[in-house]
Amino acid sequence: MSFKFAYFCDYLERCEEITCHDPPLPPSELRPRLYRQHATWFSTHHKVIDALDELGTATLLSSFLPHRRKDRIYGLQSTSLLKLLGRCLGLSASARQELASFQNPNNGDLGDCLQRLLMARGPPALPFVTLQDADDVLHALAAGNRFSAHSVRQSLLPSTSIDTSLSDVFMRLHPVEAKWLVRLILKDFASVSLNERSILASVHFLLPDLLGMQDSFENACAALKTNFADYPSRPDPQSRNILRQTALSSFRPTPGVKVSRPEYTKARSIKHCLQMTAGGKWLVERKYDGEYCQIHVDLTRGDDWLRIYSKSGRDSTEDRAGLRSTIKRCLRIGSDKCRVKRACILVGEMVVFSDVQDSVLGFDEIRKHVSRAGSFIGVENDPPRQSSEHLMIVLFDLLLLDDEDILSRSVEERKARLNTLYKRVHGRAVPAESCVMDFSQATAEHRLMNHFAASIACRHEGLVLKRCGVPYHTHDFFLNGIKLKKDYIAGLGDEADFAVVAASYSSQEAKKQSGLRLKYTHFHLGCLLNKNLLHRDGVKPVFRIVATIAYDHCMSKEILERVNIEGGMLAEPYSKRTSTLVIETDGMLRIGDYFRDPLVFEVLGSSYSKHTGGFFMLRHPRVKKLHRDRTWRDCITFDALQSAATEALSAPHDSETQENVDW
């Protein structure tokens, strides 16, 4: 049974009408309206949704949650999609100019502009577009991109023309539907933010759990239509838990299909962390500063026995090929000492180890050892990697071992089983440091502080706490785990004052702030390069751009509004010859408006990382304050920033024990 693309667009359009209501609705009214619209839409279409086959259901989920399709990379931003649309729709120069108006503030995004443009044409061609038609175009776009998963690239048909396929679909869409297809291609629904769990549970109540064990729409939908075909999609509340427990008892992870990661709660202080532990027993584990790896071993596949998935869910087996020999060696694959009979799934953190220094190197060294679709990105300004440096895996969990029901076991049981499975190899494969702590004891706070201080002294990220005695997946949000990191705690993160020297506008970011008329959404932070020369007549301050900060999760709404007001009064078009200051960039960033008297942001980060330009900057920067009592002359200079980073990233001169005392 086909599902009209118009039905899907109707859901999103109604959500946008509620979210962008003028005047803005208060939260107490906004949430109930969105809930009623969600419930009404799924109630109206539930029979059609239930009748969809495996492919149709997976397509529906891919459309609602495009960000979960990590295997599909389209390689299109608004500006490049603008060119593609102009070409495949055969737009005139004036029409292309009208379509490009999204680049100016308060004209909406690319989808809005296309909707307005298409409203002037006649009715769309027939037949109507199905959700599968739209998904086929998306899949074809991704198949032609080298960064997409191998399975997606394999499906590319040589005879397929992307321009022709896109043109055919867009010509059969109503203007409002074209708007949502544009946003679907960009994987950004603008002002509409969907509740993922509500979407999944509304399609089928088992989907959140199935995707927890097998993070693949295709696999989960196949299970729904086969193993659980007799289960109702929306059972009554009394039957739900019984049916769920019965179903999950027979559903296991599958090698080659990523297992979802549990959510963790951020501890905002030691006291907050202690409150969440509630006096129970927890496994306290060091959080290493590396890249997450989920390692799938399937010995039934011959030479193709390994799959490695990144934190995002992307298949990174080829990119992380440097781990292959280590995994084979530590699991003793091919010898009679191998304890894996058929398959296993391990979880660890990938870092770089130096045999010369006999220690783990910084996070930035990873990019010299890990490619992306065969290319090493951002290493142009890095020194070459040394032959004594190599990838190491720090193992901390076991999710599958042959036919054993591992996920239902507690974290301490899984870790104990993991330790019997592999052989430690110094500098190659080691366990994560951990211990079990009883938080009902009076010494728990002191012990936790010691472990936290020791982790920070070793330049790790902090600690992860996992409750003992519970399975890998649990519906109690607080039971999944706690993250305790330095930058989560007020006053402990790395921070500095930065000059806001320029700003730019993104229609996609602006759409997410309904009710605000924004001129700027991105703010470019600069550091002085010539502070010691500013006392001379005629010398302009020279700033180097070290970061760009957008509103999304990086500053408060109040700061965003204020910096737009104050920045608007200071903004001028930038010209290196006539402007009152000079801005140096890496060449990729083009400065539009600059601030003749730069504003000042107090910026917090989680340690430092090396930029692709070869300099250090705060990692994951976010804005704490907009200072009015400080000027750009008070901000950190470029040299001071590099010195602060070097000091923060260096191993302590005194012993780890002494630094613990200092903490």
Number of C-alpha atoms within 10 A of each C-alpha: 10 15 21 15 22 19 15 18 19 15 16 21 17 16 21 18 13 18 22 18 13 10 8 14 15 8 9 8 11 14 14 11 16 18 13 10 17 20 13 13 15 16 12 10 13 16 10 12 21 17 13 17 16 18 14 21 24 19 24 21 20 17 23 21 19 19 15 18 19 13 21 25 22 21 16 15 11 21 12 10 17 20 14 17 19 17 14 17 15 12 14 11 10 9 14 18 13 14 25 20 18 24 18 13 18 15 15 19 26 23 28 21 18 26 19 15 15 21 12 9 10 8 13 15 14 10 9 16 22 18 20 19 18 21 20 15 19 21 19 22 25 24 24 22 16 16 19 24 20 15 12 20 20 11 13 16 11 7 6 11 12 16 15 12 18 20 17 17 21 23 19 17 23 20 24 19 22 22 24 25 23 23 19 22 24 22 20 18 24 22 19 19 13 15 12 13 11 15 18 18 15 19 20 21 21 25 20 18 21 24 21 18 23 21 21 20 22 19 16 22 23 18 17 22 16 10 12 15 11 9 16 15 20 16 13 9 8 8 10 15 12 10 16 14 11 10 16 14 10 9 15 19 23 18 23 19 20 26 25 21 16 14 15 17 17 17 20 16 16 15 10 13 19 17 12 15 20 10 15 15 18 23 19 23 21 22 23 24 18 23 14 20 24 27 26 25 26 22 18 11 11 8 8 10 16 21 23 27 21 18 15 15 22 18 23 20 18 18 17 20 17 15 23 17 11 18 21 17 19 17 19 17 18 10 10 7 12 16 17 17 13 14 21 23 25 20 21 23 21 25 25 24 23 17 15 10 10 12 12 23 20 19 18 20 24 19 17 19 19 20 16 14 15 11 10 14 13 15 19 12 12 17 10 10 14 11 9 11 20 22 24 25 26 22 24 21 23 25 26 23 23 15 11 11 15 21 19 19 17 17 24 20 17 20 21 12 15 20 16 9 20 23 17 16 14 11 21 21 23 19 19 18 14 17 13 15 20 15 19 14 11 10 11 15 15 11 13 18 14 15 19 26 23 22 23 20 22 18 21 22 22 24 24 23 26 25 23 21 16 17 18 25 20 14 9 8 13 16 23 20 24 23 22 25 23 25 19 18 15 10 10 14 16 19 20 15 24 29 28 28 28 29 25 19 20 20 25 22 19 25 21 19 18 18 15 14 13 22 21 25 23 19 23 22 24 27 29 23 17 15 16 9 13 13 9 8 7 8 13 16 18 19 23 19 21 21 19 17 20 20 20 14 10 16 18 14 14 10 16 21 17 12 23 18 14 12 25 17 12 16 19 15 13 20 15 11 8 9 15 16 20 18 21 16 16 11 7 6 11 10 19 14 20 27 23 18 18 21 23 24 26 17 23 25 22 19 21 23 20 20 18 16 14 14 16 20 20 23 16 16 21 23 22 17 16 20 12 9 6 14 16 20 16 11 22 18 22 22 14 14 20 17 12 18 20 13 10 14 15 12 13 14 8 8 11 17 13 13 16 18 11 9 13
